[in-house]
Amino acid sequence: MTDFDTLYQTLNIDLRKADSKDRPFYRYISLSNRFTAGVCADASLDKDRDGLTKMMNMLSVRAVVSKPVPIDSDQTIYRIDLRDFDWDRAVTVENQNFADVWEAIAANNPYAVEFTGDDADDAKADALTAFPVMFADSMLDVATIGNLYYGILGIDINQPLGDFISNQLGINVQQDIIDEDAIRAGTTKSRISRQDRLVERHDIQVRAGAFYQSFDFEANAANQSIFQDPFGFVAGGSEAIFTLPNGMLGFIIADGNDKIVEDSDILLDTNQNNFRAITSVSCSNCHATGFIPVVDEVAPVALANARDIGLNNDEVQQLKAIYVSPDAFARQVQDDSSGFYQQALQRADLPVQGADPVSSVFLRFDQDIQLADAAGDLGLEPKELSDNLDLLDPVLSVLRKGTLDRDDFTALYVASLCTLSTPLNNQPVAAVCDAALAAIGQ
């Protein structure tokens, strides 16, 4: 078991070994809640370890892959250096400014709680943060989705997607089409879209990399637009997938007005209760092994009906050049996936096949929780939590024999932590506890 006293003592042992100029950039990410919940520290935690490593690199804007460093024998507590991921830079999330990426995540993570006590105070003083450590799963749960995800990657949600493409990736989409430097494939058989889908690929111009944008359609009336007008269609929404400087994949969802949004009601994710695809977890899950080939259906139909839909000779030639054969599209997808993304996975010692560890951890964390899960998050063994449930809000009593919705537990987490941490030398700060207990009427 790793309680919060042990956790902070372990941090301090590592911080004392570090050079004083490096300590302010050291942060710690812990799997100890999973270990304390009863998950063996052997290969049983490997999915969590992989999720941690991939999360850090898919949220990095550095051109290199870096790996968190385990600091304990069980490999449940990891050190990162903010500079390795360019996390020491100031970021803006929903018009709120943060000193660095770590502080932005902590501010949005309900499980990030400031502690005080000899060990906690020493760690805070050395690392120059109120939150020197966070649990990996609760951190991943907030950092890989929505506007926080966009902010970490430096994506301005106040700009249209088109501005991001041109300004930050250096791509002139229309010129690429004119010069026949882009390729496309349209399909009626998308696995994730309710309607037809068109996928377009460009080279990133500001650095080596690939950019793909899919166009999706809302209403039946719009379905045939890619066949009736292969160049002037009107999309109901779009998704951008692009290689980051280190080769990992970045994701953006935009609506029909090209506004960057957090989720989509056009794209389907059956893992979500409302079936809406959410950036970036839904995208990462679908693209676990890289980009996905599309078999074009547009060119054969449009060429066969070129006269009827009003294509001139130049447009016919452009159609043939851009809407490439299934084999050509598949080769390009394979080259991009293996040349960028899968190489990045290999450099991070992550598997290139199988389920995406980030979305796996995300989905596991959001499931209804059992007694052991709650105990781990609270730094207790399951029996110890069971013996003390009567001290907590009655809502938690269901954990003795059943499960509890994760959101319900989250709402009571800080108050529960404050109540159960009283025997420890390191405890949540008084002001945090006062606010949490007042919020639930205690």
SETIPA-373538 format. One record per residue (C-alpha): residue number from 0; residue in one letter; x, y, z. Coordinates in Angstrom, 3 decimals. Layout:
% SETIPA-373538
[site NUM, a, [X, Y, Z]]
...
This chain:
% SETIPA-373538
[site 0, m, [0.000, 0.000, 0.000]]
[site 1, t, [1.138, 3.565, -0.751]]
[site 2, d, [-0.577, 6.159, 1.425]]
[site 3, f, [0.013, 9.872, 0.958]]
[site 4, d, [2.762, 9.988, 3.596]]
[site 5, t, [4.676, 7.289, 1.722]]
[site 6, l, [3.980, 8.997, -1.597]]
[site 7, y, [5.441, 12.337, -0.521]]
[site 8, q, [8.385, 10.697, 1.227]]
[site 9, t, [9.234, 8.898, -2.026]]
[site 10, l, [9.060, 12.183, -3.935]]
[site 11, n, [11.427, 13.862, -1.496]]
[site 12, i, [14.007, 11.088, -1.732]]
[site 13, d, [14.099, 11.650, -5.491]]
[site 14, l, [14.088, 15.447, -5.259]]
[site 15, r, [17.017, 15.457, -2.833]]
[site 16, k, [19.094, 13.628, -5.452]]
[site 17, a, [18.385, 16.278, -8.082]]
[site 18, d, [20.373, 19.390, -8.834]]
[site 19, s, [18.720, 22.461, -7.324]]
[site 20, k, [18.287, 24.050, -10.767]]
[site 21, d, [16.338, 21.013, -12.010]]
[site 22, r, [13.948, 20.542, -9.081]]
[site 23, p, [11.512, 23.308, -10.141]]
[site 24, f, [10.905, 21.396, -13.376]]
[site 25, y, [10.368, 17.984, -11.798]]
[site 26, r, [6.837, 16.647, -11.449]]
[site 27, y, [5.540, 13.229, -10.468]]
[site 28, i, [2.791, 11.037, -11.876]]
[site 29, s, [1.634, 8.129, -9.779]]
[site 30, l, [0.011, 4.750, -10.381]]
[site 31, s, [0.080, 4.099, -6.640]]
[site 32, n, [-3.700, 4.427, -6.402]]
[site 33, r, [-4.039, 1.446, -8.737]]
[site 34, f, [-1.412, -0.496, -6.765]]
[site 35, t, [-3.096, 0.309, -3.459]]
[site 36, a, [-6.434, -0.764, -4.981]]
[site 37, g, [-4.979, -4.247, -5.426]]
[site 38, v, [-3.626, -4.250, -8.969]]
[site 39, c, [-0.303, -6.088, -8.969]]
[site 40, a, [2.728, -3.992, -9.797]]
[site 41, d, [3.887, -6.531, -12.374]]
[site 42, a, [2.571, -6.695, -15.950]]
[site 43, s, [-0.949, -6.044, -14.650]]
[site 44, l, [-0.086, -2.344, -14.549]]
[site 45, d, [1.569, -2.248, -17.955]]
[site 46, k, [-1.495, -0.828, -19.695]]
[site 47, d, [-1.452, 2.038, -17.188]]
[site 48, r, [2.279, 2.530, -17.718]]
[site 49, d, [1.802, 2.592, -21.486]]
[site 50, g, [-1.110, 5.010, -21.107]]
[site 51, l, [1.077, 7.329, -19.031]]
[site 52, t, [3.930, 7.293, -21.540]]
[site 53, k, [1.681, 7.792, -24.538]]
[site 54, m, [-0.317, 10.534, -22.812]]
[site 55, m, [2.833, 12.525, -22.123]]
[site 56, n, [4.029, 12.289, -25.715]]
[site 57, m, [0.674, 12.934, -27.391]]
[site 58, l, [0.464, 16.089, -25.256]]
[site 59, s, [3.990, 17.207, -26.154]]
[site 60, v, [4.977, 19.832, -28.706]]
[site 61, r, [8.661, 18.880, -28.569]]
[site 62, a, [10.237, 17.215, -31.589]]
[site 63, v, [11.562, 14.300, -29.525]]
[site 64, v, [9.915, 11.413, -27.698]]
[site 65, s, [10.614, 11.296, -23.961]]
[site 66, k, [9.733, 8.679, -21.367]]
[site 67, p, [8.699, 9.189, -17.737]]
[site 68, v, [11.263, 7.787, -15.287]]
[site 69, p, [10.188, 5.365, -12.512]]
[site 70, i, [11.585, 6.350, -9.105]]
[site 71, d, [10.419, 3.397, -6.994]]
[site 72, s, [11.141, -0.316, -7.172]]
[site 73, d, [7.555, -1.215, -8.074]]
[site 74, q, [7.520, 1.317, -10.920]]
[site 75, t, [4.329, 2.964, -9.694]]
[site 76, i, [5.681, 6.517, -9.262]]
[site 77, y, [7.215, 8.334, -12.222]]
[site 78, r, [9.169, 11.545, -12.632]]
[site 79, i, [8.837, 13.855, -15.600]]
[site 80, d, [10.826, 16.951, -16.452]]
[site 81, l, [8.499, 19.664, -17.771]]
[site 82, r, [11.177, 20.789, -20.205]]
[site 83, d, [11.233, 17.401, -21.933]]
[site 84, f, [7.684, 17.993, -23.205]]
[site 85, d, [7.732, 21.785, -23.472]]
[site 86, w, [5.346, 21.840, -20.537]]
[site 87, d, [7.253, 24.647, -18.831]]
[site 88, r, [5.631, 27.184, -21.179]]
[site 89, a, [2.628, 29.349, -20.278]]
[site 90, v, [-0.680, 28.143, -21.751]]
[site 91, t, [-4.191, 29.504, -22.152]]
[site 92, v, [-7.260, 27.331, -21.651]]
[site 93, e, [-10.680, 28.837, -22.339]]
[site 94, n, [-9.223, 32.336, -21.965]]
[site 95, q, [-7.638, 31.496, -18.601]]
[site 96, n, [-3.862, 31.839, -18.380]]
[site 97, f, [-1.640, 29.340, -16.576]]
[site 98, a, [2.048, 29.515, -15.746]]
[site 99, d, [2.666, 26.125, -17.338]]
[site 100, v, [0.893, 23.039, -18.657]]
[site 101, w, [1.104, 21.177, -15.351]]
[site 102, e, [-0.734, 23.961, -13.525]]
[site 103, a, [-3.434, 23.994, -16.210]]
[site 104, i, [-4.010, 20.262, -15.751]]
[site 105, a, [-4.000, 20.508, -11.955]]
[site 106, a, [-6.571, 23.311, -12.071]]
[site 107, n, [-8.901, 21.078, -14.083]]
[site 108, n, [-8.244, 17.852, -12.181]]
[site 109, p, [-10.636, 17.336, -9.229]]
[site 110, y, [-8.233, 14.719, -7.822]]
[site 111, a, [-5.334, 17.167, -7.664]]
[site 112, v, [-5.374, 18.222, -4.003]]
[site 113, e, [-2.835, 20.394, -2.238]]
[site 114, f, [-1.344, 18.699, 0.827]]
[site 115, t, [0.521, 20.162, 3.768]]
[site 116, g, [2.874, 18.537, 6.263]]
[site 117, d, [6.634, 18.165, 6.569]]
[site 118, d, [6.994, 15.910, 3.525]]
[site 119, a, [4.413, 17.659, 1.357]]
[site 120, d, [5.777, 21.093, 2.220]]
[site 121, d, [9.324, 20.036, 1.327]]
[site 122, a, [8.173, 18.650, -2.042]]
[site 123, k, [6.185, 21.789, -2.813]]
[site 124, a, [9.106, 24.027, -1.912]]
[site 125, d, [11.549, 22.108, -4.108]]
[site 126, a, [9.248, 21.745, -7.125]]
[site 127, l, [7.759, 25.238, -6.736]]
[site 128, t, [4.184, 23.995, -7.152]]
[site 129, a, [1.267, 23.239, -4.871]]
[site 130, f, [0.756, 19.996, -6.801]]
[site 131, p, [4.040, 18.114, -7.212]]
[site 132, v, [2.212, 14.828, -7.891]]
[site 133, m, [-0.992, 13.677, -9.595]]
[site 134, f, [-2.492, 10.262, -10.210]]
[site 135, a, [-2.006, 9.179, -13.833]]
[site 136, d, [-5.584, 8.129, -14.543]]
[site 137, s, [-7.348, 11.201, -13.158]]
[site 138, m, [-4.774, 13.383, -14.891]]
[site 139, l, [-5.311, 11.586, -18.200]]
[site 140, d, [-9.075, 11.829, -17.749]]
[site 141, v, [-9.005, 15.622, -18.016]]
[site 142, a, [-5.858, 16.355, -20.047]]
[site 143, t, [-6.687, 14.310, -23.147]]
[site 144, i, [-10.105, 15.767, -23.908]]
[site 145, g, [-11.758, 18.989, -24.934]]
[site 146, n, [-10.451, 22.497, -24.613]]
[site 147, l, [-7.754, 21.574, -22.098]]
[site 148, y, [-6.320, 19.168, -24.673]]
[site 149, y, [-6.395, 21.898, -27.314]]
[site 150, g, [-4.726, 24.368, -24.954]]
[site 151, i, [-1.914, 21.955, -24.098]]
[site 152, l, [-1.129, 21.536, -27.799]]
[site 153, g, [-1.302, 25.290, -28.376]]
[site 154, i, [-4.447, 25.119, -30.493]]
[site 155, d, [-6.422, 28.356, -30.267]]
[site 156, i, [-10.101, 27.412, -30.034]]
[site 157, n, [-11.070, 30.975, -30.950]]
[site 158, q, [-9.662, 30.586, -34.464]]
[site 159, p, [-11.313, 28.602, -37.275]]
[site 160, l, [-9.777, 25.253, -38.091]]
[site 161, g, [-8.748, 26.676, -41.469]]
[site 162, d, [-6.575, 29.290, -39.748]]
[site 163, f, [-4.836, 26.596, -37.710]]
[site 164, i, [-4.144, 24.630, -40.879]]
[site 165, s, [-2.665, 27.595, -42.727]]
[site 166, n, [-0.978, 29.471, -39.877]]
[site 167, q, [0.420, 26.672, -37.722]]
[site 168, l, [0.931, 23.904, -40.270]]
[site 169, g, [1.739, 26.153, -43.231]]
[site 170, i, [-0.684, 24.362, -45.552]]
[site 171, n, [-2.397, 26.257, -48.374]]
[site 172, v, [-5.275, 23.851, -48.921]]
[site 173, q, [-6.670, 25.428, -52.088]]
[site 174, q, [-3.261, 25.766, -53.691]]
[site 175, d, [-2.521, 22.112, -52.964]]
[site 176, i, [-5.760, 21.210, -54.728]]
[site 177, i, [-4.890, 23.404, -57.724]]
[site 178, d, [-1.356, 21.993, -57.858]]
[site 179, e, [-2.703, 18.448, -57.380]]
[site 180, d, [-0.475, 18.020, -54.316]]
[site 181, a, [-3.350, 16.699, -52.183]]
[site 182, i, [-5.112, 13.351, -52.425]]
[site 183, r, [-8.704, 12.468, -51.587]]
[site 184, a, [-10.969, 9.485, -51.071]]
[site 185, g, [-14.710, 9.555, -50.489]]
[site 186, t, [-16.845, 6.740, -49.109]]
[site 187, t, [-20.425, 5.861, -48.250]]
[site 188, k, [-19.237, 3.159, -45.848]]
[site 189, s, [-17.687, 5.072, -42.952]]
[site 190, r, [-17.567, 3.188, -39.660]]
[site 191, i, [-17.802, 6.288, -37.481]]
[site 192, s, [-19.933, 8.751, -39.457]]
[site 193, r, [-23.690, 8.636, -39.803]]
[site 194, q, [-23.371, 9.911, -43.360]]
[site 195, d, [-20.861, 9.868, -46.199]]
[site 196, r, [-17.278, 10.886, -45.543]]
[site 197, l, [-14.490, 12.450, -47.569]]
[site 198, v, [-10.836, 12.256, -46.471]]
[site 199, e, [-8.149, 14.611, -47.790]]
[site 200, r, [-4.381, 14.428, -47.223]]
[site 201, h, [-1.682, 17.154, -47.361]]
[site 202, d, [1.993, 17.469, -46.485]]
[site 203, i, [2.683, 19.667, -43.457]]
[site 204, q, [4.844, 22.523, -44.707]]
[site 205, v, [6.445, 23.923, -41.542]]
[site 206, r, [8.104, 20.579, -40.729]]
[site 207, a, [8.039, 16.967, -41.832]]
[site 208, g, [4.628, 15.454, -41.284]]
[site 209, a, [1.232, 14.522, -42.653]]
[site 210, f, [-2.157, 16.190, -42.291]]
[site 211, y, [-5.486, 14.497, -42.952]]
[site 212, q, [-8.894, 16.151, -42.821]]
[site 213, s, [-12.171, 14.291, -43.036]]
[site 214, f, [-15.371, 16.008, -44.111]]
[site 215, d, [-18.673, 14.715, -42.781]]
[site 216, f, [-22.246, 15.521, -43.724]]
[site 217, e, [-25.345, 16.063, -41.642]]
[site 218, a, [-28.464, 15.578, -43.744]]
[site 219, n, [-29.478, 13.176, -46.476]]
[site 220, a, [-29.702, 16.095, -48.884]]
[site 221, a, [-26.017, 16.680, -48.476]]
[site 222, n, [-24.952, 13.072, -48.870]]
[site 223, q, [-24.615, 13.152, -52.615]]
[site 224, s, [-22.660, 16.418, -52.723]]
[site 225, i, [-19.274, 14.703, -52.912]]
[site 226, f, [-20.537, 12.745, -55.916]]
[site 227, q, [-22.415, 15.601, -57.586]]
[site 228, d, [-19.711, 18.182, -56.862]]
[site 229, p, [-16.376, 16.552, -55.931]]
[site 230, f, [-14.725, 19.972, -55.428]]
[site 231, g, [-17.438, 22.284, -54.098]]
[site 232, f, [-19.202, 20.183, -51.472]]
[site 233, v, [-20.482, 21.714, -48.226]]
[site 234, a, [-19.579, 19.717, -45.119]]
[site 235, g, [-21.538, 19.578, -41.890]]
[site 236, g, [-18.390, 19.075, -39.851]]
[site 237, s, [-14.795, 17.945, -40.087]]
[site 238, e, [-12.013, 16.202, -38.193]]
[site 239, a, [-8.312, 16.948, -38.531]]
[site 240, i, [-5.599, 14.404, -37.782]]
[site 241, f, [-1.974, 15.447, -38.042]]
[site 242, t, [1.445, 14.329, -36.921]]
[site 243, l, [2.950, 16.252, -34.032]]
[site 244, p, [6.614, 17.294, -34.110]]
[site 245, n, [7.555, 14.028, -32.337]]
[site 246, g, [5.480, 11.865, -34.721]]
[site 247, m, [2.523, 11.246, -32.422]]
[site 248, l, [-0.951, 12.187, -33.630]]
[site 249, g, [-2.915, 15.327, -32.855]]
[site 250, f, [-6.668, 15.673, -33.337]]
[site 251, i, [-9.153, 18.499, -33.874]]
[site 252, i, [-12.925, 18.411, -34.397]]
[site 253, a, [-14.703, 21.316, -36.123]]
[site 254, d, [-18.362, 22.017, -36.827]]
[site 255, g, [-19.968, 23.045, -40.114]]
[site 256, n, [-18.813, 26.638, -39.596]]
[site 257, d, [-15.178, 25.540, -39.178]]
[site 258, k, [-15.334, 26.357, -35.460]]
[site 259, i, [-13.111, 24.156, -33.312]]
[site 260, v, [-15.293, 22.151, -30.904]]
[site 261, e, [-14.794, 19.536, -28.199]]
[site 262, d, [-17.061, 16.826, -29.593]]
[site 263, s, [-19.272, 15.901, -32.539]]
[site 264, d, [-22.815, 14.640, -32.984]]
[site 265, i, [-21.975, 13.532, -36.543]]
[site 266, l, [-19.109, 11.226, -35.624]]
[site 267, l, [-20.009, 8.158, -33.565]]
[site 268, d, [-18.227, 6.737, -30.531]]
[site 269, t, [-20.160, 3.832, -29.068]]
[site 270, n, [-17.913, 3.904, -25.970]]
[site 271, q, [-19.538, 7.195, -24.932]]
[site 272, n, [-22.958, 7.184, -23.300]]
[site 273, n, [-24.246, 9.816, -25.723]]
[site 274, f, [-22.399, 8.263, -28.691]]
[site 275, r, [-20.728, 11.614, -29.446]]
[site 276, a, [-17.090, 11.465, -30.499]]
[site 277, i, [-14.887, 13.519, -28.192]]
[site 278, t, [-11.442, 14.946, -28.869]]
[site 279, s, [-8.960, 13.376, -28.419]]
[site 280, v, [-9.924, 10.110, -26.740]]
[site 281, s, [-12.417, 8.936, -29.363]]
[site 282, c, [-9.973, 9.811, -32.134]]
[site 283, s, [-7.009, 8.173, -30.407]]
[site 284, n, [-9.016, 5.010, -29.844]]
[site 285, c, [-9.992, 4.767, -33.509]]
[site 286, h, [-6.487, 5.594, -34.747]]
[site 287, a, [-4.599, 3.381, -32.300]]
[site 288, t, [-2.316, 2.046, -35.047]]
[site 289, g, [-2.208, 5.190, -37.189]]
[site 290, f, [-4.049, 6.684, -40.126]]
[site 291, i, [-6.869, 4.684, -41.707]]
[site 292, p, [-7.139, 3.964, -45.453]]
[site 293, v, [-10.319, 4.825, -47.330]]
[site 294, v, [-11.519, 3.162, -50.531]]
[site 295, d, [-12.600, 5.956, -52.868]]
[site 296, e, [-16.051, 5.675, -54.409]]
[site 297, v, [-16.237, 9.220, -55.763]]
[site 298, a, [-13.988, 9.069, -58.824]]
[site 299, p, [-15.747, 6.148, -60.565]]
[site 300, v, [-19.182, 7.710, -60.062]]
[site 301, a, [-18.148, 11.270, -60.934]]
[site 302, l, [-16.177, 10.232, -64.017]]
[site 303, a, [-19.036, 8.109, -65.273]]
[site 304, n, [-21.363, 11.085, -64.868]]
[site 305, a, [-18.924, 13.887, -65.707]]
[site 306, r, [-21.111, 15.412, -68.400]]
[site 307, d, [-24.278, 15.280, -66.288]]
[site 308, i, [-22.683, 16.949, -63.253]]
[site 309, g, [-20.959, 19.587, -65.413]]
[site 310, l, [-17.263, 18.735, -65.091]]
[site 311, n, [-15.032, 20.292, -67.758]]
[site 312, n, [-11.845, 18.690, -69.090]]
[site 313, d, [-9.589, 20.387, -66.532]]
[site 314, e, [-11.821, 19.250, -63.680]]
[site 315, v, [-11.857, 15.706, -65.017]]
[site 316, q, [-8.060, 15.658, -65.053]]
[site 317, q, [-7.953, 17.162, -61.565]]
[site 318, l, [-10.437, 14.558, -60.374]]
[site 319, k, [-8.258, 11.749, -61.691]]
[site 320, a, [-5.147, 13.223, -60.050]]
[site 321, i, [-6.625, 13.930, -56.628]]
[site 322, y, [-9.154, 11.137, -56.098]]
[site 323, v, [-6.592, 8.379, -56.190]]
[site 324, s, [-7.019, 4.633, -56.420]]
[site 325, p, [-7.577, 2.593, -53.266]]
[site 326, d, [-4.090, 1.099, -53.599]]
[site 327, a, [-2.450, 4.519, -53.895]]
[site 328, f, [-4.364, 5.899, -50.925]]
[site 329, a, [-3.542, 2.827, -48.827]]
[site 330, r, [0.170, 3.117, -49.676]]
[site 331, q, [0.231, 6.760, -48.602]]
[site 332, v, [-1.573, 5.938, -45.358]]
[site 333, q, [0.864, 3.130, -44.616]]
[site 334, d, [3.864, 5.354, -45.364]]
[site 335, d, [2.546, 8.080, -43.040]]
[site 336, s, [1.595, 5.671, -40.261]]
[site 337, s, [4.869, 3.763, -40.301]]
[site 338, g, [7.121, 6.712, -41.116]]
[site 339, f, [5.844, 9.006, -38.380]]
[site 340, y, [3.416, 7.603, -35.821]]
[site 341, q, [4.587, 4.017, -35.452]]
[site 342, q, [8.212, 5.142, -35.277]]
[site 343, a, [7.230, 7.475, -32.451]]
[site 344, l, [5.549, 4.582, -30.629]]
[site 345, q, [8.657, 2.474, -31.021]]
[site 346, r, [10.891, 5.243, -29.691]]
[site 347, a, [8.635, 5.376, -26.638]]
[site 348, d, [8.755, 1.555, -26.266]]
[site 349, l, [5.008, 1.389, -26.863]]
[site 350, p, [3.253, -1.383, -28.824]]
[site 351, v, [2.413, -0.511, -32.430]]
[site 352, q, [-0.532, -2.920, -32.535]]
[site 353, g, [-3.498, -3.509, -30.271]]
[site 354, a, [-5.788, -1.244, -28.305]]
[site 355, d, [-4.867, 2.362, -27.575]]
[site 356, p, [-3.621, 2.539, -23.949]]
[site 357, v, [-4.743, 6.155, -23.474]]
[site 358, s, [-8.378, 5.490, -24.366]]
[site 359, s, [-8.247, 2.207, -22.421]]
[site 360, v, [-7.217, 4.012, -19.232]]
[site 361, f, [-9.728, 6.784, -19.905]]
[site 362, l, [-12.625, 4.357, -20.335]]
[site 363, r, [-11.606, 2.264, -17.339]]
[site 364, f, [-11.353, 5.323, -15.099]]
[site 365, d, [-14.816, 6.549, -16.100]]
[site 366, q, [-16.543, 3.249, -15.344]]
[site 367, d, [-18.569, 2.773, -12.176]]
[site 368, i, [-16.128, 2.225, -9.333]]
[site 369, q, [-15.856, -0.505, -6.738]]
[site 370, l, [-14.689, -0.286, -3.135]]
[site 371, a, [-11.088, -1.082, -4.099]]
[site 372, d, [-10.997, 1.711, -6.703]]
[site 373, a, [-12.236, 4.279, -4.196]]
[site 374, a, [-9.811, 3.029, -1.556]]
[site 375, g, [-6.846, 3.367, -3.903]]
[site 376, d, [-7.738, 6.948, -4.790]]
[site 377, l, [-8.012, 7.723, -1.085]]
[site 378, g, [-4.691, 6.074, -0.241]]
[site 379, l, [-6.256, 3.253, 1.766]]
[site 380, e, [-6.484, -0.506, 1.568]]
[site 381, p, [-10.033, -1.662, 0.677]]
[site 382, k, [-10.706, -3.116, 4.141]]
[site 383, e, [-9.639, 0.106, 5.795]]
[site 384, l, [-12.063, 2.091, 3.674]]
[site 385, s, [-14.854, -0.396, 4.330]]
[site 386, d, [-14.289, -0.078, 8.070]]
[site 387, n, [-14.537, 3.725, 7.846]]
[site 388, l, [-17.368, 4.237, 5.335]]
[site 389, d, [-19.713, 5.313, 8.109]]
[site 390, l, [-17.560, 8.410, 8.627]]
[site 391, l, [-18.273, 9.544, 5.069]]
[site 392, d, [-21.253, 10.777, 3.113]]
[site 393, p, [-24.006, 8.101, 3.072]]
[site 394, v, [-23.873, 8.035, -0.728]]
[site 395, l, [-20.617, 6.087, -0.465]]
[site 396, s, [-22.151, 3.299, 1.627]]
[site 397, v, [-23.220, 1.537, -1.566]]
[site 398, l, [-19.566, 0.609, -2.082]]
[site 399, r, [-19.795, -2.091, 0.575]]
[site 400, k, [-21.854, -4.301, -1.722]]
[site 401, g, [-22.022, -2.583, -5.092]]
[site 402, t, [-20.632, 0.060, -7.396]]
[site 403, l, [-20.865, 3.831, -7.550]]
[site 404, d, [-20.924, 6.192, -10.509]]
[site 405, r, [-17.481, 7.756, -10.956]]
[site 406, d, [-18.930, 11.288, -11.087]]
[site 407, d, [-20.731, 10.738, -7.765]]
[site 408, f, [-17.491, 9.617, -6.154]]
[site 409, t, [-15.587, 12.535, -7.651]]
[site 410, a, [-18.058, 14.977, -6.112]]
[site 411, l, [-17.294, 13.540, -2.674]]
[site 412, y, [-13.598, 12.780, -3.178]]
[site 413, v, [-11.959, 15.774, -1.507]]
[site 414, a, [-14.316, 15.751, 1.468]]
[site 415, s, [-13.696, 12.022, 1.931]]
[site 416, l, [-9.949, 12.489, 1.593]]
[site 417, c, [-9.992, 15.191, 4.257]]
[site 418, t, [-11.940, 13.002, 6.691]]
[site 419, l, [-9.798, 9.919, 6.204]]
[site 420, s, [-6.392, 11.669, 6.150]]
[site 421, t, [-6.498, 12.868, 9.754]]
[site 422, p, [-4.148, 10.075, 11.012]]
[site 423, l, [-1.493, 11.050, 8.451]]
[site 424, n, [1.393, 13.440, 8.916]]
[site 425, n, [0.556, 14.955, 5.521]]
[site 426, q, [-3.021, 16.081, 4.964]]
[site 427, p, [-5.005, 18.227, 2.526]]
[site 428, v, [-4.676, 21.913, 3.387]]
[site 429, a, [-7.321, 23.216, 5.770]]
[site 430, a, [-8.882, 25.703, 3.363]]
[site 431, v, [-9.460, 22.989, 0.770]]
[site 432, c, [-11.080, 20.739, 3.368]]
[site 433, d, [-13.263, 23.522, 4.735]]
[site 434, a, [-14.572, 24.291, 1.253]]
[site 435, a, [-15.146, 20.629, 0.366]]
[site 436, l, [-16.957, 19.814, 3.598]]
[site 437, a, [-19.080, 22.938, 3.356]]
[site 438, a, [-20.067, 21.996, -0.199]]
[site 439, i, [-21.652, 18.757, 1.057]]
[site 440, g, [-23.141, 20.323, 4.148]]
[site 441, q, [-20.705, 19.078, 6.763]]
